[in-house]
Amino acid sequence: MVQIHPKTRIGHVAFKVKDLERQIAFYENVVGLEVIKQEGNKAYLSGKGGKNTLLVLEKLEDGALQEPRTTGIYHVAFLVPTREAFASALFGVLRNKNVIDSPAEQEGRYTYSNEILPISRFNSASDHTYSEAFYLQDLEGNGIEIYADRPRDQWGEGPGGSTPLDLKALATLVDYEFAGLPADTVVGHVHLRIADVEKSHEFYVKTVGFEVQQREEDCLFISAGGYHHHIGANTWNGVNNPHPPTHATGLKVYTIVLPHKEALDEVKERLIEKQHEINETTNGFTVVDPSGITVQFEIEVA
């Protein structure tokens, strides 16, 4: 059985966007990230005071909004370091008064806006046993999760379910001067909209080497090193959906970071053996998965 290095993690995620300035405003004023660099049509965001890029926003010229029944991002999940930071982020979003777009403007931009709160674009919240999480949608329909893990000895067997958060307990932990996601926030996992569970299992598990934490007919949760999941994948919006065209908004690429070149090369060799086309990059390579999603594998930079 092939196995990816246990210290493998998710790096950053890049979104193609239609309105760069509005999206920057949303991610800074609502989500709590900050721009650490902006070059031309690209903005790079991290946690407040952070140095590591978590999210890249790239403006499309004459771009079209993504269609829901396509492959791509279901949500990008920002992992905060403490339960206190999670509670502060949650209550900060619920109390947020920054109006980036009016409800009417949002309705014209993306059809799902009637399902979420019109200012913060808050969607839902859950206790998953292994973590506590809440969910948003950005202004162009990309899903966002903000979560905090519980200690591993509290995770239990297998992936958790979904029960309501203990809001009373969380309220006692809130820092009402909270200014944004902490500097050491990371992308804990990505959840993808895929075309086919079996083909994704063949690619990510049998070839790349992730471990299965849960597999159902319509979803797959996989990880390295026993984590609850680094990648979630589902066909909840339909099987064999197409990948969106290049001029559509949404996921451009996400990165998988390995600890050293030997671990990277092992994955690359397995992909080449299975006849996947590899494109070399400065610090690794890219490959397209069976759902048409571009994945960048790279080496950890000290």
N, C-alpha and C positions, 0 to 999 in steps of 0.2 A: 504494500500500500504506500503510495506516495504521500509525502507530508511536507507542507511548507514550514519554514522556520518558525518556532513558537513565538519569537519576538516580532513577527510581522505585524504591522499596524496600517491603518488608513492615514494618508497624508492630507492633501487638500482636495477640494472640489472646485471645478470651474463651470460657471453658468454663462451661456450666451443670453444677453438681455436686450430688450427693445429700447428701454428708457434707462440709461445708465444713472443719471442723476437722481431720479426717483428711487431706483433700487438702492443706491448708496444711502440715501436718506432713510429708507426703511431699515436697512441692516444696521445703521448706526443708531438711529433714534428709537427703534422698536426692539430689534433683536439684541443690540448691545455690543456689536462689534465696532471696530474703528479702522479707517483706511490708514495703512502704513506706507503705501506707495501708490501713485497713480501715474501711468505712462500712456499717453495717447488715449486709446479707446479701452484701456484696461485699468481696473482698480483692484488692489490687493488688500484683503482685510484680515485682521487678527483679533484676539481678545484685547481688552483695554490694557495698553501698556505692553502688549506682547510683541514679539519679533517674528514669530513663525506664521507664515500665511496659512489661513484656514480656508479661505474662499477667494476665488478670483471672479470678478464680474467683467465680462467683455461685451462691449456694445456691438450689436449687429446693425449694419447699414441696410435700411429697407427690410428689416426682419419681420417675420410673422409669428404670432403667438403659437406656442405648441398646442397640438391637439391632445386631449386627454387619452384617447385610445391609440397611443403610440408607446414605444419603449423609451426608457430614460430614467429620470430620478423620481422616486416616490417621496423620499425625504433624505436630506442630509442631517446628521445628528451631531450636535455640538455637546460634548461631554464636559461638564463643569466639575471642579475638583472636590467640592464639598456639598453636603446637604444644605448648608446655610446659603451657599451661592445659588443653589437651585431654587430654594424658597424665595430668595430675594429677586431672582430673575422672573419667577412666576408671578409674584405679586406686583413686580414692576410692570410687566406686560398688562396685567389686568387693570392697573391704575393708569395706564399710559393715555395721554391726551394729545399726542402728536398726530395730527391728521395729515397723512401723506397724500391720500386721495379721498375724496368724498365717496360715500356708498354708491352714488350714481355713477361716478367715474370708474369705480372698481367694477361695477356691473358691466360697463361697456368694455372693460379690459379683459375680464376673465369670467367665464360662466359660473364658476364655483363660488363666487363671492357671496351669494345669498345663504351659504351654509356657515359662514363664519362671522365673528364680530367685525364691524365695519372699520374700526380705527386700528386696533392692534392686529387684526386678521387672525385672532385666536381661534383654534379649531376644536381641540379636545385636550384632555389630560388623563393619565392613567398611572396606577401603581402596578408595575410588572413583576413584582417580587424581587427580581434581581436589580431593578432600578425604578426610579420615579421620573416621570417624563411629562412634558406638555408639547403641544404641536401647534404650528402656525402654517400659514401659506404666505409666501411673499407676493408682491404686487403682480407678478406674472405667472402665478400658479405653482411655483416650485415649493415642495413641502419642506418644512423645517421641524426638527425635533431638538429640544433642549432637555438634557437629562443629567442625573447624578446616579452613579452606581452605589449599591449597598456593598458592604464587605463581602468577599467571596464566600465566606463561611455561612452567609445568610441566604445564598442564592437558591438552595434546594436542588432537586433533581430536574434537569431539563429546563426549557424556556418557561418563563412565568406566564400567567394569564394577564387579564386586565381588570383591575378593581379600582374603585374611586380613591383618589388621593386623600390623605388625612389632612385636610386644610387647617384644622385647629392646631395640630402639632406643627405644621409648617409655618403658620403665622407667628409662632413664638420665636422662630429662627430668623425672621426677616430683618435685614438691614435696610431701613427706609432711606438711607443716603446712598444706596447702591447705584453705581454709575455705569454699569455695564458688565459684560461677561469677563471673568478674571483673565489675567495675562496667560495663565497656564491652561486655559481651555483648549481642548483638542477636538478634532473630528473623531468621535468614537466609533462611528459606523456609518455606512451608507445603506439605504434601502432602495432597491431598483425596481422599476417596472420592466419585466422581461417578456419575451415572446413564448418561451417554452421551458418548463421546469426541468425536464429530463436533459435537454441540451445544455442548460446552465449547470446542472449537476455534473455532466461529463466534462465541461470546461473547468469550472472552478474547483471541483473536488477531485475528480480522477486525474486531471492534468496539472492544474496549478497546485493543488495539494491542501486546500482548506479542509477542515473537519466539519462534518455535519452535526449540528446541534438539534435541528428539527427539520423534518421534511414532510410535507403534506402534498396532496394532489395539486394544489394551486400556490404553494409557497415553499421557500427554502431558506434556512438560516444557517450560516456557516461561519467558522472562525479559525483563528490560530491560537495555540497555547491555552485552550480551554476557556476562552472568553465566551460570553453568552452569544454574541454575534458581531462580527466585523462587517459582514455583508448580509443583508436581507434581500430577498427577491420574490416577486409575486406576479401572478397573472390575473389578479382580481378584476382588472379592466378588460380582460379578454385574452384568449390564446392566439398566438401567431400575429399579434399586432405588429405593424411595420415600424421601423425606426424613422423618426421624423427627418425631413430634408435638412440640408446644411443651413438654410436660411431661417430655420425655425428656432425660437428661443428654447431654453432648457439646458440640459446637461451637455457639456462639451467633452469633459474628460474627468476622471477621478484617479487619484494616485494610491498605489499600494507600496508601502515602504518596507524594505527588508534591511536587516542589520549590517550586512556586508556583501561583497561582490560574489563570494562563493554561493551564498544563498540565492542571490539574484540569478547567477548563471545556471543553477540547478533548475529553476523555474523556466528560464529561457530555453534550455535544452529540451525539456519536456514539451514545451509548446511547439518548438521546431519539429520535434519527432512526430507530433500530431498534425504537422503541415499547416500550422497557423502562421500567417505572415507577420514578421517582426520588423519594426522600424526603430533603428537605433536612435537614442537621444544622448545628450551630454552626460547624464547620470544614470542611464538605464535604457529602457525601450518602451514602445507602445505596442499594443495589440488590440484588435477588435474582437469583442466577445460574440457569442452566437445571437445576441439580440441587437447587434450593431452598435454597442456601447464601447467607446474607446477607453481603454484602461492603460494607465502609465505605471510601470514598475520602476522603482528607483531605489538607490542605496541611501541609507541613513546618513545624513550630514551632521558631523559633530558640531 
